[in-house]
Amino acid sequence: MFSARFRAAIVEGNEVYIFEEAGHQQPTVKSIPFPNSLITFSYMDMDSAAPLFQKAADAFTALIRTHSEKDSREGLSALNALAERHIFFEPLRQDWRDRISTVRTLDRYTENELRPTALRRLPENLKLIQEQTRRFFSCVLDMDKGGENNPLPAKMAEYLGGSEGSAFQFTPLAMRFELLGQYGPTNVLYPKSIYDLVDYHLRECVNRRVRLRICKHCGHYFPVRGRITAMYCDLTTDQKGHTCKHTGPFGAWAQKNDGELFRAYRLEYKRRFAWIKAGRITADDFYAWSRVSREKRKECSAGKISLEEYIAWLKAS
């Protein structure tokens, strides 16, 4: 079922999504740096989303029998929650909103119209699309594979020619060249499915020569913009909202410095322990120094003092 209320385009380095809601004079416009949505979708945990698909399918199964507004609301509520999780679920929500409108108008509450079984199976189908997308990243868009001797067009030809049916299958898309508000004339996608959005973004990655690299911290692909030496992404976040670009370099620094930190402490520890046998210090003096040194070492690990400051303290203490 074709919906004209949701459109997508890629302009000026951004993904632009246009929502046209009934009763609203002005459409809602959402902009996201390209190709962030494709990448985050490819790594999305479908198992955590599966209960929402199940809830929608159960509600629409009941709706076939009850024709009730309550079951309709519950099913659409689950699809709304999915669309809030990721923009790629928006065509799914639009499709089923159209289906609900149709069955109400025609009073035809059937399996064929509401398709609850298709919703139940969708998470597993989406996992396959995710795998194909990540493989496309690796085979075609990974800037660290192939080098100058294997440019992107050659990678694309090799991918399509040697995948033996496992490659992502590109299909015709509903596109229009039209004026897009402040962005002017551009090609606009009218997506009918999640697959359409993935398809569109993959081909645009090729057309725009997008370069991807695996983040050294989270292990996910990320777009390399500007500096080709970038090693950490700004897509994956931890519980505090910090991205790999923030935590990754510090983690690498901490890992390296923790090793040097321990070696410096261990060397001084052995030297002072030998002083006990030599009668230069008492055991009580040694253990008192050891307690203070461990606290200083913790401060250094936490970044409160530098490694150089800690080593200087060791020598002077």
Secondary structure as GFF3:
##gff-version 3
##sequence-region A 1 317
A	DSSP	beta_strand	6	11	.	.	.	ID=ss1
A	DSSP	beta_strand	14	19	.	.	.	ID=ss2
A	DSSP	beta_strand	28	33	.	.	.	ID=ss3
A	DSSP	alpha_helix	36	42	.	.	.	ID=ss4
A	DSSP	alpha_helix	46	66	.	.	.	ID=ss5
A	DSSP	alpha_helix	69	85	.	.	.	ID=ss6
A	DSSP	three_ten_helix	87	89	.	.	.	ID=ss7
A	DSSP	alpha_helix	90	106	.	.	.	ID=ss8
A	DSSP	alpha_helix	111	114	.	.	.	ID=ss9
A	DSSP	alpha_helix	116	136	.	.	.	ID=ss10
A	DSSP	pi_helix	137	141	.	.	.	ID=ss11
A	DSSP	three_ten_helix	147	149	.	.	.	ID=ss12
A	DSSP	alpha_helix	152	162	.	.	.	ID=ss13
A	DSSP	beta_strand	175	179	.	.	.	ID=ss14
A	DSSP	three_ten_helix	181	183	.	.	.	ID=ss15
A	DSSP	beta_strand	185	189	.	.	.	ID=ss16
A	DSSP	alpha_helix	194	207	.	.	.	ID=ss17
A	DSSP	beta_strand	212	214	.	.	.	ID=ss18
A	DSSP	beta_strand	221	223	.	.	.	ID=ss19
A	DSSP	alpha_helix	244	278	.	.	.	ID=ss20
A	DSSP	alpha_helix	283	301	.	.	.	ID=ss21
A	DSSP	alpha_helix	307	316	.	.	.	ID=ss22
###
